[in-house]
Amino acid sequence: MTLKSRLIAGLSIAGLGYAVLAAATPALADPALKVVEHIAAGGEGGWDYASIDPVARKLYVTRGASIMSLDLDTGKPTLGVAATNRSHQVVPVNGGGLLITNGGDATVIIVDAKTGKVRVTTKVSAGPDAAILEPTTGLVLVMGHKSGSVDLIDPASGALAGSIPVGGTLEFAAADGKGKAFVNVEDKGELVAIDMKTRTVLGHYPMAGCEEPTGLAYLAPNNLLLAACGNGVAALVSPDTGAVVQTLKVGAGPDAAFYDDVRKLAYVPSGATGTLTVIAVEGQTARIVETLPTAKGARLGMVDPRTGKVYLPSARFAPPAAAGGWPTVVPGSFEILVVGQ
């Protein structure tokens, strides 16, 4: 994704907002979750993906020219952990290293998490964006948003270990832990399955009812994928056949999907309506447990597996400087919303 476009994607249709929400949200007498804290982080610029290191107890958020961290136990933010070049994703690696994708110069860097010092810089395909650690190979998969290729990075050395051509505009990816990886192709509305042992594409699967898929999560207990779709839908997809099993209406402007495998809950944050959809999946059937208000622009996030708290980056927005332009982030307004009980 491009940092600027995803920052405020869908805000122009935010007027649909709560009309969409009211039609899609089941009535709940006593919501189980709510925003329990607003952690002011400040700093300038936008943001992109959030990721969590459960061992170091850190939340990382890319901020374009740098990355920031949040101590999950104390709630203390730290800005400028490392300097970057239009960064998109942080992947904790090597017990103290951070692998960061840089869209500005098409590189992946590995930095020391404590000092921010760059250990290695590796040139990759155009538009490196989302990245995940694939557990069976130990490689980090980097999605080339512009190139349509998945680059493979050895996190021990930082070296490029190969590339898998997929085609299209690549968004987020997920791995099943059994040797398969999956990536959403935004411009084609499809899911692509990859065999990591042979490094080959197994299939391209159109996702009926899911337009411009972005976020993706693997739900291991159910052997299902959950995709966040740009048309305000969350799609459950079979990783074996690529068939869409079920779709659920969520808020406008969703951009992430993530799963708490301890509490068996999935989450889809929607930045245009400013809502978080909480989903429970039983067998092959999903239901919306709750839809709670968050903040406009809170389109990405991650869940802490230890506490079950959800962390959503957001900020306040000012009207565009010119008619038809982009809304702008109010300087110093960036914050992390914490959702819990």
C-alpha positions in Angstrom: 0.0 0.0 0.0 1.1 3.6 -0.4 1.5 5.3 2.9 -0.5 8.4 2.1 -3.3 6.7 0.3 -3.9 4.1 3.0 -3.5 6.7 5.7 -6.8 8.3 4.7 -8.3 5.8 2.3 -12.0 5.9 2.5 -12.3 9.1 4.5 -14.0 10.8 1.6 -16.8 8.3 2.0 -16.9 8.6 5.7 -20.2 10.4 5.3 -21.7 7.0 4.8 -20.3 6.3 8.3 -22.9 5.3 10.8 -25.6 4.7 8.3 -23.5 1.7 7.1 -22.7 0.8 10.7 -26.3 0.9 11.8 -27.3 -1.5 9.1 -24.5 -3.9 9.8 -24.1 -3.9 13.5 -26.0 -6.4 15.7 -27.6 -5.0 18.8 -25.6 -5.7 21.9 -26.9 -4.7 25.3 -23.5 -4.7 27.1 -20.5 -4.4 24.7 -17.6 -6.5 26.0 -14.9 -4.3 24.6 -14.3 -0.5 24.5 -11.5 2.0 24.0 -9.9 2.0 27.4 -7.0 4.3 26.7 -5.7 7.0 24.3 -1.9 7.0 24.4 -0.5 10.2 22.9 2.6 9.5 20.8 3.0 12.7 18.8 5.6 12.9 16.1 5.0 14.0 12.5 3.7 12.3 9.4 1.4 9.4 8.8 1.8 5.7 9.6 1.4 2.2 8.2 1.4 -1.3 9.6 1.6 -2.1 13.3 3.3 -5.2 14.5 4.0 -6.8 17.9 7.0 -8.5 19.4 5.4 -10.6 22.1 8.7 -11.6 23.7 10.2 -8.1 23.9 6.7 -6.7 24.7 6.8 -4.0 22.1 4.4 -2.6 19.6 6.1 -1.2 16.5 4.5 1.3 14.1 6.1 2.6 10.9 5.9 6.4 10.6 7.3 7.0 7.2 10.8 8.5 7.9 11.1 6.5 11.1 9.6 3.8 13.3 8.2 4.1 16.8 7.7 1.6 19.6 5.3 1.3 22.5 6.1 -0.7 25.6 3.1 -3.0 26.0 3.5 -3.2 29.8 4.2 0.4 30.7 2.4 2.2 27.8 5.4 4.3 27.2 6.0 5.4 23.5 9.4 5.9 22.0 9.8 7.9 18.8 12.6 7.6 16.3 13.6 4.1 17.1 15.2 3.9 13.7 15.5 6.1 10.6 13.7 4.8 7.5 12.7 5.8 4.0 8.9 5.7 3.7 8.7 2.6 5.8 5.7 0.2 5.7 6.3 -2.8 7.9 8.4 -3.9 10.9 9.1 -7.7 11.4 11.0 -8.6 14.7 13.8 -11.0 13.8 16.9 -12.7 15.4 16.0 -11.9 19.0 16.7 -8.2 19.0 16.7 -7.2 15.3 14.0 -5.4 13.3 13.5 -6.0 9.6 11.9 -3.0 8.0 10.6 -2.5 4.5 11.4 0.9 2.8 9.2 1.9 -0.1 11.2 5.1 -0.7 14.3 3.4 -1.9 13.1 -0.2 -2.5 15.2 -1.7 0.3 14.9 -3.9 3.3 17.0 -3.0 6.3 17.7 -4.9 9.5 18.4 -2.7 12.5 19.3 -3.2 16.1 16.1 -2.8 18.1 18.0 -1.1 21.0 20.2 1.3 19.1 18.5 1.7 15.8 21.8 1.0 14.0 21.5 -0.5 10.6 23.1 -3.9 10.4 22.4 -4.6 6.7 20.7 -3.0 3.7 19.3 -5.1 0.9 17.9 -4.0 -2.4 14.5 -5.6 -3.3 11.8 -5.3 -5.9 9.9 -2.1 -6.4 7.4 -1.0 -3.7 8.3 -3.3 -0.8 5.3 -3.1 1.5 3.9 -5.8 3.8 6.2 -8.5 5.2 5.7 -11.6 7.3 7.9 -14.3 8.8 7.2 -17.7 7.2 7.9 -20.3 9.9 8.7 -23.4 7.9 11.5 -21.8 5.9 12.5 -19.2 8.4 12.4 -16.6 5.6 10.7 -13.2 5.6 8.4 -12.7 2.7 8.3 -9.1 1.4 5.3 -8.1 -0.8 6.3 -6.0 -3.8 3.3 -3.7 -4.1 4.6 -2.3 -7.4 6.6 -5.2 -8.7 4.1 -8.0 -8.1 6.8 -10.2 -6.7 7.3 -11.7 -3.3 10.9 -11.3 -2.3 12.5 -13.8 0.2 14.9 -12.4 2.8 17.1 -14.5 5.0 16.7 -12.7 8.4 20.0 -14.1 9.7 22.1 -12.5 7.0 19.7 -10.0 5.5 20.4 -11.4 2.0 17.9 -11.8 -0.8 17.3 -15.5 -1.0 15.0 -15.5 -4.1 11.9 -14.0 -5.5 8.5 -15.5 -6.5 6.6 -13.7 -9.3 2.9 -13.4 -8.5 1.6 -10.4 -10.5 -0.6 -7.5 -9.6 -0.6 -5.1 -6.7 0.4 -7.1 -3.6 -1.0 -6.3 -0.2 -0.8 -8.3 3.1 0.1 -11.9 3.4 -0.4 -14.8 5.8 1.2 -18.2 6.4 -0.5 -21.4 7.6 2.6 -22.7 9.4 2.5 -25.9 7.2 4.4 -24.6 4.2 1.9 -22.5 2.4 1.7 -18.7 2.2 -1.1 -16.6 0.9 -1.2 -13.0 -0.4 -4.0 -10.6 -1.3 -3.7 -9.1 -4.8 -5.5 -5.8 -4.4 -6.1 -4.7 -8.0 -7.3 -8.2 -9.1 -9.5 -9.0 -6.1 -7.9 -12.3 -5.7 -6.0 -14.5 -3.3 -2.8 -16.2 -4.4 -1.5 -19.4 -2.7 2.2 -20.2 -2.7 4.1 -23.4 -1.9 7.1 -22.3 0.1 9.0 -25.6 -0.4 9.0 -25.4 -4.1 8.6 -21.6 -4.2 5.9 -21.8 -6.8 2.4 -20.3 -7.1 -0.3 -22.9 -6.5 -3.2 -20.9 -7.7 -4.9 -17.6 -8.2 -8.3 -17.5 -6.6 -10.9 -14.7 -7.3 -12.7 -13.7 -4.1 -16.4 -13.2 -5.0 -17.8 -10.2 -3.2 -14.4 -9.0 -2.0 -13.1 -5.9 -3.8 -9.6 -4.6 -3.3 -8.5 -7.0 -0.6 -5.8 -5.7 1.8 -5.5 -7.2 5.3 -5.2 -10.9 5.7 -5.1 -13.3 8.7 -4.9 -17.1 9.0 -7.2 -18.7 11.6 -5.4 -21.9 12.4 -8.2 -23.6 14.5 -10.6 -23.2 11.6 -8.2 -23.5 8.7 -9.6 -20.4 7.2 -8.3 -17.1 5.9 -9.9 -13.8 6.8 -9.5 -11.0 4.3 -10.4 -7.3 4.8 -11.9 -6.0 1.6 -12.1 -2.4 0.4 -15.8 -2.5 -0.2 -16.5 -2.8 3.5 -16.6 -6.6 3.7 -14.6 -9.2 5.6 -14.3 -12.5 3.6 -13.7 -15.9 5.0 -11.8 -18.0 2.5 -10.8 -21.6 2.3 -7.0 -21.9 2.0 -7.4 -25.3 0.4 -9.7 -24.3 -2.5 -9.7 -20.5 -2.5 -13.5 -20.5 -2.3 -15.2 -17.7 -0.3 -17.0 -19.4 2.5 -18.8 -16.4 4.0 -18.8 -12.6 3.8 -19.6 -10.2 6.6 -20.4 -6.5 6.4 -17.9 -4.4 8.3 -17.3 -0.6 8.4 -16.0 1.5 5.5 -12.3 1.7 4.8 -11.0 -1.5 6.4 -7.3 -2.2 5.9 -6.3 -4.9 8.3 -7.4 -8.3 9.6 -5.7 -9.9 12.6 -6.5 -12.8 14.9 -6.1 -13.6 18.6 -5.5 -17.3 18.7 -5.7 -17.4 22.5 -9.2 -15.9 22.7 -10.3 -17.1 19.3 -11.4 -13.6 18.1 -10.6 -11.9 14.8 -10.6 -8.1 14.3 -11.1 -5.8 11.3 -10.6 -2.1 11.9 -12.3 0.3 9.5 -10.8 3.8 9.2 -13.5 5.6 7.3 -16.3 4.8 9.8 -13.9 4.7 12.7 -15.1 1.2 14.0 -13.6 -2.1 15.0 -15.5 -5.2 14.1 -15.0 -8.2 16.4 -15.6 -11.6 14.8 -15.9 -15.1 16.3 -15.5 -18.1 14.1 -17.0 -21.5 15.1 -16.1 -24.2 12.6 -16.6 -22.7 9.2 -19.1 -20.1 10.3 -18.4 -16.6 11.5 -20.5 -14.1 13.4 -20.0 -10.5 14.4 -19.7 -10.4 18.2 -19.5 -6.6 18.4 -18.8 -3.4 16.4 -17.4 -0.7 18.6 -16.5 3.0 17.8 -12.8 3.8 17.6 -11.6 6.8 15.6 -11.6 8.0 12.0 -8.3 6.8 10.5 -7.9 3.8 12.8 -7.7 1.4 9.9 -4.7 -0.8 11.1 -3.8 -2.5 14.3 -2.6 -5.6 16.1 -3.6 -7.6 19.2 -1.4 -8.5 22.1 -1.6 -12.2 22.6 -0.8 -12.0 26.3 -3.5 -9.5 27.3 -5.9 -9.6 24.4 -5.7 -5.8 24.1 -6.0 -4.4 20.7 -3.8 -1.4 19.6 -5.0 0.9 16.9 -2.8 3.8 15.5 -4.8 6.9 14.7 -4.8 10.7 14.6 -7.0 13.8 14.1 -7.6 15.1 10.6 -7.9 18.7 9.3 -9.9 19.5 6.2 -8.0 19.4 2.9 -6.2 22.6 1.9 -8.0 22.6 -1.4 -11.3 21.2 -2.6 -10.9 17.6 -3.6 -7.6 17.3 -1.8 -6.5 14.9 0.9 -7.4 15.6 4.6 -4.2 16.3 6.5 -3.1 15.0 9.9 -3.2 17.6 12.7 0.4 18.0 13.8 1.2 16.2 17.0 -2.2 14.4 17.2 -1.0 10.9 16.5 -2.0 8.4 19.2 -2.5 4.7 19.9 -6.0 3.6 20.9 -6.1 0.7 23.3 -9.2 -1.5 23.1 -9.9 -3.8 26.0 -12.5 -4.8 28.7 
